[in-house]
Amino acid sequence: MFEFAGQSHTGIVREHNEDAIWFDADRGIAIVADGVGGHNAGEVASRLTVETFAEYTTKTWSNEMSVADTKKIMVDSLLAANEIVRDTASESPDKYRMATTAVALCLGDGMYGIANVGDSRAYLLRTDEIHQITQDHTYVQGLVESGEISKAEARQHPERGMINRCVGTEANLEVDFFHGYFEPGEHLLLCSDGVHDLLEDQEILAIVSSRMSADDTCSEMIEKAIKAGGYDNASVVIAKQV
């Protein structure tokens, strides 16, 4: 059994919300997508990606599947979304090169699968530990990996929002996949950069460890992100094994 909750907020600067979220607690699947700033119709790209993932996984995935089958279904769902976003963009000039990030979750029997493109993240949280599962597909992350800047410096870098991989821009999309074990009492968090850019890892851990309900945890995280600046849309999905 899994407990899920999710919330999305426009923030206090943007005029509309380009994030989209969806989850199915019974099946143990979820996704967060963030329409890419600077591209047209980001909200359309995120919505199409979420809808495609939801439809694809609902029809094809079960939590008794192997890791290999889970990977194939999750990756294929985002590749399908990539095609749909690109096709839709080609049909209308006002949607030219629209794109979105995506981070998705499938929970099985003691196992999780994570697929991601862009800089929306997945975290695994235990009582006193937070682990970032995904790696951002950004210019600044490349600087961190090459040792040119530190992770702390990356948080303040003026080009930290420059994404180099997302759903909708390239025909041959590469999707990252991660898997691991998920124990009772642990949490998995999916979030857009409107949350992780504004909250330090230890702040996120403190909120999740406060033993609030999943809904209240989402509310607290969104509220703190808004108080910290709220300059972007902020979205979270929390999953807990109970």
Disulfide bonds with the S-S distance in Angstrom:
none
